[in-house]
Amino acid sequence: MKLMLTGRNVEVTPALRQQVVRRLARLERVLGGAALSAQVVLQSEKYRLVTDLTLHMRGDHVLTGVGGATTWALSIKEAAERIEQQGQRVKDKWTTRKRRATGGKRLPAPVPAETEPADTRKSPRIYRVRGGVKPLTIDDAASRLDGGSDPFLVFRNADTGRLAVVYRRKDGHVALVEGER
């Protein structure tokens, strides 16, 4: 993680830098490496030491935390705790979004037919569609298949009078299946 440390009315000593680096290392561990860079401004006011912490995370998330106390350790800790709370919220959103998503590649494992008793097998639901099978030529059926959203078209061949099906193959061509009399 890239760190930019600035002191206003404060000299940034190596011990102060070490406190900030230690606290940011803990934040980075909690956030799971999602932190990209941090900007820390240490500022001394009259009786108060203020730490302004800005953390940039992946996904264009910017977390900010301001801590004010009488010692640098408490000030840095307060600012880091506020960042940690915001980071946990963002991380929770990421995990719930991943849980809700349905992956098309993840299919349930097929159950072997031998282990399942014949009584518990469910037959597929069959939907009956009423409508006449129109007589068409093969060229008309292929053009209707191109124009429509259906994966196949059942029709009666106008030339032969036989029942036929046209469907789109994986290679993009149209296939014809014709029944016998």
N, C-alpha and C positions, 0 to 999 in steps of 0.2 A: 504494500500500500504506500502511496506517495504521501509525504507529510510536508506541510508548509506551516512553520511555526513563527509567529510574530509576537513581539513584546511591545506594548505601549506603556510608557513610563515605567518599564520593567526591563532589567537586564536578564536575558535568558541564559541562565547558568547551565552547565552540564547536568547538575542534579535535577533541576527543574525540567529540562528536556527529557531526562530519564523517567521522571514521573509520568509525563505525558505519553511517552512511547510505551511504557508498561501498561497504562490504562487503555491505550488504543489497541495494543496486542490482545488484551482481554476482549475488547469489543469485536475485534476481527474474528476471534475464536467463536464468540457467541453468534455472530452473523454468518458464519460458515464461509468466509472468503468472498462474500458479495461486495465488500467495501473496496472501492477503487482508490479514493484519495481522501485526505482530511486536511482541513484548514483550521488551525487553532490560533486564537488571538488571546493573549494573556494581557490583562489590563489592570492597572492599579489605580483605584480611586481613593478618596480620603481614608476611610477606615475599612474598606472592602476590597477584596481581590476577586476580580471577575474573569471567568474563563468562558469564551465564546467558541463553541465547537461546531463545525460544519462538516458533515460526512457525505460524500458522494458514493452512491451505490449503483450497481448495475440496474439497468431498466430505467434510467433517468430519475432515480429517487434521490432527493436531497433531504437529509435529516439534520436538524439544528437543535442545539441544546446550549443553554446559558446557565452557568452556575456561579453563585456569588457566596463567599464565606470569608472568614478571617485568616484562614491558612490556604496555601496553594493546594495541598492534598485534598482538603474538603471541597474546594471550588472545582477542581478537575473531576473529582468523584461525582459531584452533583450534576455537572454537565454531561458526563459519560453515562450516568444512569438515565437521564432523559433521552439520550440518543439510543440507549439500549431498549427502552420501552417502545420507541418509534420503530426501531429495527425489528423487534419481535412482532409488532403489528403487521409490518410489510411481509415478513417471513411467513406468518400465519396465512395471509392472503394468498401467497404463492402456493402453499401446501394445499389449502382448500380448493384452489383453482385446479390444481393437478388431480385432486381426488375426484372432482366433479367431471373432468374431461373423460369422454369415452373414446378409447382408441379403436380405430377400425382394424388394426393389425392384431389386436388381442382377441382371439376367439376362445371360447371355452374348450377344454380338452374333450375329445370325443370319448364317450363311454363305450367300452366294448360290449357287444350285443350278448355275449355269453353270460356276463355277470348280472344282467338285468332280466328279471322274470318277465314272461310274456304278458302277464296280467297288467303290469304297471306301465307298459309302453303306451304312449299316447299316439293315436293316429293323427296325421296332419289334418288341419282344418281345410275343408274344401268349400270354395265359394262358387256358386253356380251363376253364370252370366248368361242371360237370355238375349238372344238376338240372332238374326239370320246371318248366314255366311254368304257374303255377296260374291257373285261371279265377277272375276277380274282377269285381265291378262297378266302375265308374269311381269311385264314392264310396268304396268300400272301399280301392281302390288309393291314392286321395288321402289317406285317413286313415292308411294304413300308411306313406306317404311322410312325413307329419308326425311320426309316432311313431318312425321309424327314423333312422339316421344316414347312410343312403345318399343320394347326390345324385339318383338316379333309380330307377325300379322298372319292370321288364318283366313284363307279365302278359298273359293271354288274356282279352279282353273277354267276360264271361259272356253278355251280351245278343246280340252279333253273332258271336262265335266268332273274331274277328280278333285278331292279335297287336298289342299296344299298349304304349306307354311313357308314363309320367307323370314329369315332372321339375319342380323348383322354378326359377322364373325369377328374374332379378336383382331385379325389382320386388316379389318376395315371393309372387306368384300361382303357381298350379300349371298347367302346360301339359300337353296330351295330344297324343300323336302316334300315329295309328292307321294300320296298314298295309292295303293292298288285298288282295283274294283273288286 
